[in-house]
Amino acid sequence: MEDGTSKAPPRQENVWASLGINIVIPAVILMKFSGASALGPVGGLVVALAFPLGYGIYDFLRRREWNFVSVLGFVSILLTGGIGLLALDPKWIAVKEAAVPATIGIAVLLSLRTRFPIIRTFLYNDKVIRVADVDAALDRAGNRAAFDQTLVHASWMLAGSFFLSSVLNFVLAKLIVKSQPGTTAFNEELGRMTALSYPVIVIPSMLIMIATLWYLFHRIQRLTELDLEQILKT
């Protein structure tokens, strides 16, 4: 019988809602409703950025989860708004787009020197893996050191996905965003870049993350002799 004090599992993010609010809706507003006859360049930019900003705050209040990546995403939205509203040189959009994933990749590698490597937050965590069971099996097999090395390799693969995203972000922004911020053309270009970010940037990065996850599961199976059903949470 439960004592009533156990915490309910954290709510999972709705992937489709996140995709729609963070990418689709802002892109449509920037490309279709930022003209002089609609919201205008400044109004369109503010309304478009309000969706991912508001969703980020709502999702935090709902799930009570806030991490390094979430904070960077929040800062990224604010920087985009600042560049647009202050009418800075459009080159700063490319710099900002590259800097955010590059910072995450560097943080992944630097965290290897701490007690709490970021790889555990992204992949080796209680939401995906039966961590306690895997840790116990590693200790029984005497493979703890080998697994720590596996986490190092997986961290480099994970960081690589962010570095790839950084390069693709920079190239995409440089190719598309050329107009002066504060203009309708700038908003339309920003919307086009946002719309293209998913197929051009997110999908290749996700493929690397999937490969990283496969490598991690494969190594866990070899080092623990557990079946995949005993490793994964269902």
PyMOL commands that set and color helices and strands:
alter all, ss='L'
color gray80, all
select helices_A, chain A and resi 15-32+40-63+68-85+91-113+118-122+131-141+144-176+184-224+228-231
alter helices_A, ss='H'
color red, helices_A
deselect
rebuild
show_as cartoon
